[in-house]
Amino acid sequence: MADGATQKTVTLLVDGKEISLPVMSGSVGPDVIDIRKLYAQTGMFTYDPGFTSTASCSSTITYIDGDKGELLYRGYPIDQLAEKSHYLEVCYLLLYGDLPTAAQLEDFENRVTRHTMLHEQILNFFRGFRRDAHPMAVVCGVVGALSAFYHDSTDITDPWHREVASLRMIAKLPTICAWAYKYSIGQPFVYPRNDLDYATNFLHMCFATPCENYIVDPIFTRAMDRIFTLHADHEQNASTSTVRLAGSSEANPFACIAAGVACLWGPAHGGANEACLRMLREIGTVDRIPEYIDKAKDKNDPFRLMGFGHRVYKNFDPRAKVMKESADEVLGLLGVENNPTLQVAKELEKIALEDPYFIERKLYPNVDFYSGIILDAMGFPTSMFTAIFALSRTVGWIAQWKEMIEDPEGKIGRPRQLFVGAPQRDYIDVEKR
Ligand code: CMC
């Protein structure tokens, strides 16, 4: 609010008494009503399960305009970053607020690259899992376990500890995910190669073996890097809010990111990419699409079109647009543009976008609709899709976690409730029940 300007307020009438609540404005986006004193003034809480109308924090990192289909990282549109930037530069942007100079970028890349190896003892930790464990179970467990291996970066009150923990996680997540994959297929772990860029190194750790030379196709590197960039952050989504909530209790950073991984796993969130590809394969052929559209519209059937709809986007998800182009590019260059799954996806998208059910509810394809097709073409099994999402999102979680820790207004997250259970009653001895 400028000097001399009047504070914008809203007035609430409670039992005939007027309560004035301040309104806060951001740099863009809707104003928010500051209800922090509401309980003290009225004895009432607000009720908003699912946080559909609640801003849980203020943030400078990522902005989404769901009606326009706009996604900005630190002000930069996602399509420009996907086209012109690359993942580690985007990581720098998300963490530090501005695009780096060439020298800053080189320094950052060196700092991340120094941390790509895992403590050798972590190998034993991997080996404790069943071979058929889902990679997300392994990633969640290993990320949480990092706090047992890197004690020297768990003091959240020390900015240097926070910085080192951040770099460690950004650097080690590709190694953890690649090793979860290698373990599941019974192949030896491939150690990181610091002469390779971030995306190439990840692909190398996933697909190389010690017995022969493996050169990563630059088309795959570009597609992988784009997938990382498009998933890097997405403001206060479920997993990010989980990380913030876990962090608000001053838990160590590795534990907080493990909490984010666990939340991401669900099919309504990051698990949708795996569920989407399974659905596209189940549909199988274009002629079966109407049957699945009908199922999605039937309120007595729990089936939903995976990769469709979003809490915030009520217009095309801008990430899905870039992802669709990338799918065309990768499959075209592999010479498999007639891939039946891609054909089903394109036709399904077309039919759904013309259907009044989807039009009325503003249900558009989201980021997960096309990402699975690209990852599948690259040779990843579906069980790895969400793990790759977790790898990509780690930087966003960390940037949001750091912002929360450094916020002077920070408080432990502690929502209240509308209690609808039994009021106080006296204990009855078991023989009298
Ligand atoms: N298929 C069919 N109907 C749908 C779908 C869908 N995918 N998504 C929403 N609807 C309907 C829903 O039944 C409801 O209809 P009605 O008003 O008649 O009851 C209406 O649209 C609004 O849905 P909602 O459940 O109130 O919306 P929400 O904001 O709570 O849920 C969502 C958002 C993403 C969980 C949901 O759209 C969904 O389950 N989509 C499929 C899963 C998916 O693709 N998730 C990935 C999201 S993007 C990546 C990420 O966040 O990780």
Residues whose N, C-alpha, C, O or C-beta is under 5 A from the ligand:
A	BS01	CMC	P267 A268 H269 G270 A272 A296 R304 L305 M306 G307 F308 G309 H310 R311 R361 N366 V367 D368
